[in-house]
Amino acid sequence: MFGPEGPTLRELAVQALSSVEHGYDLLAPKFDHTPFRTPGRVLDAVARALVPLGPFEDGLDLCCGTGAGTRVLAGLCRRSAVGVDFSAGMLDAARHRAGREGGPALGWVRADARALPFTAAFDLVVSFGAFGHFLPRELPGLFAQVHAALRPGGRFAFPLGAPVPANHRAFWTLLGFDAVMRVRNALWRPPFVMYYRTFRLGPVLTELAHAGFTTELRPLPEFGRRADGSPRARLVIATKAVTRQGS
């Protein structure tokens, strides 16, 4: 499945019946040969959009997987780029793929994004394709963790695609996938949390504001516009306020 270097159907089935952490440990060696890895054009578009907001000193790739986003950070940050993930297998793959190239120092930390071991340590936090692993009720805590990890004035950035219209085949594919996952999690333990339709712009903006962020949306022009003129993809940029002394 997904070509000769990708996982087999049996391997995907074993992953889907595991916990999220163990499932990604199993998938890690072949993850970059699946459609689940964030496409390079998305990574490149986000990098181009972030360049004018820099320079950045230290960056964090939240739920870094095999490190594709961390390598984007390495091109944006002058001092360090850190990937954090709770799958040891994914981090091992990230270390292997990173090699020993020049640029800022690369670091890899195993931790749960809902309990980050950082305080005011970064100027930029990015995340790619990971939010389906968090239930809507977990977003306030997740965003609070990111807010705490950022320095004043730091930014939290991630791409977000426009909703798929109901007359598009992909709408029903994603709806069906989420329905299957809900049935699987109702019948099988441990749960495997991965939903495609729970991370929606309106509630996300509300929770970012509650966490203390000021948020702006920037179109990613590489992906064009929908029939109504709205962008097909946006970059969400949430900024932590700068604390003024004596205020």
C-alpha positions in Angstrom: 0.0 0.0 0.0 1.3 3.5 -0.9 4.0 2.0 -3.0 6.8 -0.6 -2.3 8.4 1.5 0.5 5.2 2.3 2.3 3.3 0.3 4.9 1.2 -2.7 4.0 -2.5 -2.9 4.7 -1.8 -5.3 7.5 0.7 -2.9 9.1 -1.8 -0.1 8.9 -4.5 -2.3 10.5 -2.2 -3.1 13.4 -1.4 0.6 13.8 -5.1 1.5 13.8 -5.8 -1.0 16.6 -3.0 0.4 18.8 -2.8 3.5 20.9 -1.9 6.7 19.1 1.6 6.6 20.6 2.3 3.0 19.9 0.7 3.2 16.5 3.1 5.9 15.4 6.0 4.0 16.9 5.1 1.2 14.5 4.5 3.4 11.5 7.6 5.6 12.0 10.1 3.8 9.7 7.7 4.1 6.7 5.8 7.3 7.6 7.6 9.4 5.0 6.3 7.1 2.3 2.6 7.6 3.2 0.2 10.4 2.3 0.0 11.2 6.1 3.3 13.2 5.9 2.7 16.9 5.3 3.3 17.6 1.6 6.4 19.6 0.7 4.4 22.3 -1.0 2.5 23.0 2.3 5.8 23.2 4.2 7.3 25.5 1.6 4.3 27.8 1.5 4.3 28.2 5.3 8.0 28.9 5.3 7.6 31.6 2.7 4.8 33.2 4.7 6.8 33.2 7.9 10.0 34.7 6.5 8.8 38.3 6.6 7.9 37.9 10.3 11.4 36.9 11.3 14.1 36.7 12.1 13.5 34.1 14.8 16.0 32.8 17.3 14.5 29.6 18.6 11.7 27.5 17.2 9.5 24.5 18.3 7.8 22.0 16.0 4.8 20.8 17.9 4.1 17.1 17.3 7.0 16.9 14.9 6.7 13.4 13.7 9.7 12.5 11.5 10.8 16.1 11.5 9.7 17.6 8.2 8.4 20.8 10.0 11.5 20.9 12.2 13.7 21.2 9.1 11.5 24.1 8.0 12.2 25.8 11.3 15.9 25.2 10.8 15.7 27.5 7.8 13.8 30.2 9.8 15.6 30.2 13.1 19.1 31.4 13.8 19.9 29.5 17.1 17.9 26.4 17.5 15.0 24.3 16.1 13.4 21.7 18.4 11.0 18.9 17.5 8.7 17.6 20.2 6.6 14.4 19.9 5.4 11.7 22.3 6.3 8.8 19.9 9.8 7.6 20.5 9.7 5.9 17.1 8.9 9.1 15.2 11.7 10.9 17.1 14.2 8.2 16.2 13.3 8.6 12.5 13.5 12.4 12.8 17.0 12.1 14.3 18.1 9.7 11.5 16.7 11.9 8.7 18.2 15.1 10.2 21.8 14.1 9.7 24.5 16.6 10.6 23.9 19.5 8.3 24.9 23.0 9.1 22.6 25.7 10.5 21.0 26.1 13.9 21.2 23.4 16.6 18.6 20.7 16.2 17.0 19.1 19.3 14.5 16.3 19.8 12.3 16.1 22.9 9.9 13.3 23.8 6.9 14.9 25.5 3.2 15.1 25.4 2.0 18.4 23.7 -0.5 18.7 26.5 2.3 18.9 29.1 5.2 20.7 27.4 8.4 21.0 29.5 9.2 24.5 28.3 8.5 28.0 29.7 9.2 31.1 27.6 11.7 29.3 25.5 10.7 30.0 21.9 10.0 32.8 19.5 8.1 30.6 17.0 6.0 27.4 17.4 4.7 25.6 14.3 2.6 22.5 13.8 1.7 20.5 10.7 -1.2 18.1 10.5 -1.3 17.1 14.1 -4.5 18.7 15.4 -6.8 15.8 14.5 -5.1 13.9 17.4 -6.7 16.3 19.9 -10.3 16.3 20.9 -12.1 19.7 20.9 -12.2 19.7 24.7 -8.4 19.4 24.8 -7.7 22.5 22.8 -7.8 25.0 25.7 -5.1 23.1 27.5 -3.1 22.5 24.4 -3.1 26.2 23.4 -2.3 27.2 27.0 0.8 25.0 26.8 1.9 26.7 23.6 1.3 30.1 25.1 3.5 29.2 28.1 6.3 27.9 25.8 6.5 31.1 23.8 8.4 34.3 24.8 6.4 37.6 24.8 5.8 38.6 21.2 6.3 35.0 20.1 4.2 33.4 17.4 2.3 30.2 17.0 1.7 29.4 13.3 -0.1 26.6 11.5 -1.8 26.0 8.1 -5.5 25.4 7.9 -7.4 24.4 4.8 -10.9 25.6 4.0 -13.7 23.2 4.7 -14.4 20.8 1.9 -17.9 21.5 0.3 -20.6 18.9 0.8 -20.8 18.3 -3.0 -17.2 17.2 -3.2 -16.3 13.5 -2.9 -13.6 14.3 -0.3 -16.3 15.6 2.0 -17.9 12.2 2.2 -14.6 10.4 2.4 -13.5 12.5 5.5 -17.0 12.2 7.0 -16.8 8.4 6.6 -13.3 8.2 8.0 -14.4 10.1 11.1 -17.5 7.9 11.5 -15.4 4.8 11.3 -12.9 6.1 13.9 -15.8 7.0 16.3 -17.2 3.4 16.0 -13.7 2.0 16.4 -13.1 4.0 19.6 -16.5 3.1 21.0 -15.7 -0.6 20.6 -11.9 -0.9 21.1 -9.4 0.1 23.6 -7.0 1.8 23.7 -8.5 4.6 21.6 -6.8 6.0 18.5 -7.7 9.6 18.3 -7.5 10.9 14.7 -10.4 13.0 13.3 -10.3 15.2 10.2 -13.4 17.3 10.8 -13.1 18.4 14.5 -10.5 21.2 14.1 -12.6 24.1 12.7 -11.6 27.7 12.3 -14.3 29.4 14.3 -13.8 27.4 17.5 -10.0 27.4 17.1 -9.9 31.2 16.9 -12.1 31.4 20.0 -9.9 29.1 22.0 -6.7 30.9 20.9 -8.2 34.1 22.1 -9.1 32.5 25.5 -5.5 31.3 25.8 -4.3 34.9 25.4 -3.3 35.1 21.8 -4.0 37.8 19.2 -4.7 36.1 15.9 -4.5 37.0 12.3 -5.1 34.9 9.1 -3.0 35.1 6.0 -4.0 33.4 2.8 -1.5 30.9 1.3 -1.7 32.0 -2.4 0.0 28.8 -3.6 -3.3 26.9 -3.1 -5.6 29.3 -4.9 -9.1 30.4 -4.1 -12.5 28.7 -4.0 -15.4 29.7 -6.2 -16.6 32.2 -3.6 -13.2 33.9 -3.6 -12.1 32.7 -0.2 -8.6 31.2 0.1 -8.3 27.4 -0.1 -5.7 27.5 2.7 -4.7 30.0 5.3 -1.9 30.4 7.7 -3.1 31.0 11.3 -0.7 33.3 13.1 -1.4 33.6 16.9 0.8 36.1 18.7 1.6 36.2 22.4 1.3 39.7 23.8 4.4 41.6 24.8 4.2 42.4 28.6 5.2 46.0 29.3 6.9 46.7 32.5 4.8 48.6 35.0 1.6 47.8 33.2 
